[in-house]
Amino acid sequence: MSPAGQRPNWLTTLGWSAYLACSWTWCIGMFLPIILVRDYGAWAFVAFALPNIIGAAAMAWFLGGRDRADAFFARHAGIVRMFSSVTIAFQVYFACWLVSVAVPNEPLARAAPTLLLLPAVVRGVSDRAVRAIALVIWAASAATLAAYLSSVGPPALALNRPPESGLWPIAASCLFGFALCPYLDATFLRACRDSHEPRTAFGIGFGVLFFAMIGGTLLYLPVLTDLRALRDNQASTLLLLVIALHILPQLVFTIGVHAGESRRCSASVAAIWAPAAAVLAFCVSPLFDPNALVGTLHLGEAIYRGFMGFYGLVFPAYVALVVCARPAPTGSASPAAMLLFCVAVVAAGPFFFAAFMWRDGAWVWPGLGILALARLVLWFVQRSGPAR
């Protein structure tokens, strides 16, 4: 926590910006644009990046300031804890998956991702130290990408043709998810609460630093698009080093800051839930055959897309139906909103599953329609109920 009365300066604000950029990049920002560009072309990167940057930066305009951030956290601590736990497990799984694909016959290499669990036991790190670490991680990653770019030149991405029709529902899904998920991120709530200039920090963090990081994914897109080539070690040593320096430090940072934020949860289970989820992800990920398929997808990518269901459906649906609803007289979440949230997620789930797993974006439309209908029903229910 920043000392009361401390005068803000540009370095402090820049530190919060790096903290935000590194805590949000993780394995969505470093891999989802790759599979979207692979499936839908270069315009998919635009469909991913714009909602992500604008949606995350906009949070500071709605929840910037200690009082608003604390009130939000107090009302929705359970789902915020769940967001952090799923995020930690996602990082561990992703690291184990990539290592098992790249070096499937090296037990020590497959055990390397256990290092990602180390930040979960770190406690008592000051805000200043966390901001300094974030700046170092971002600078190291940017320097590595810049060195590679100067050696091989920019990637060849054609944006001169119109987007494919199948991209529009995926763009709508990105808009829905990335506009609403940031409000449940405990690290964002911390920045809203403790930074002196949250709007500036969020603006620089996502408009400049985060954009630079996700733009760097385009450099290694050809390698991670072809996982078989990566597994067979056909990629150059330099490119593998770039990927490692770009991905692993930010995974470790994301796990560390989310584990640290779990201390704010009052429930005793919070101290166990996130590490347990991470251990489960680590134990499960090496068990599958990298060559196994689920439909047309590698099993590893299918599990990755399964994790994305939380960020594409569950978490944004909670914000749309519970956070944005009128609270109960006690100040807690509305029981009617919680019921509609559960029903809507169950009803929309099969459509989102079909869209993500079958790579048929048209299924997104009925899923989003169910969520819009649930929001309309909730509006009528609360409008006909007693006045606030």
Secondary structure, DSSP 8 states (H G I E B T S, - for coil): ---TT----HHHHHHHHHHHHHHHHHHHHTTHHHHHHHHH-THHHHHHHHHHHHHHHHHHHHH-SHHHHHHHHHHSHHHHHHHHHHHHHHHHHHHHHHHHHHSTT-HHHHHGGGGGGGGGG-----HHHHHHHHHHHHHHHHHHHHHHHHHH-------SS---TTHHHHHHHHHHHHHHGGGG-HHHHHHHHH-SSHHHHHHHIIIIIIHHHHHHGGGSHHHHH-HHHHHTT-S-HHHHHHHHHHHHHHHHHHHHHHHHHGGG--STTHHHHHHHHHHHHHHHGGGS-TT-EETTEEHHHHHHHHHHHIIIIIHHHHIIIIITS---TTSS--HHHHHHHHHHHHHHHHHHHHHHHS--GGGHHHHHHHHHHHHHHHHHHHHHS---
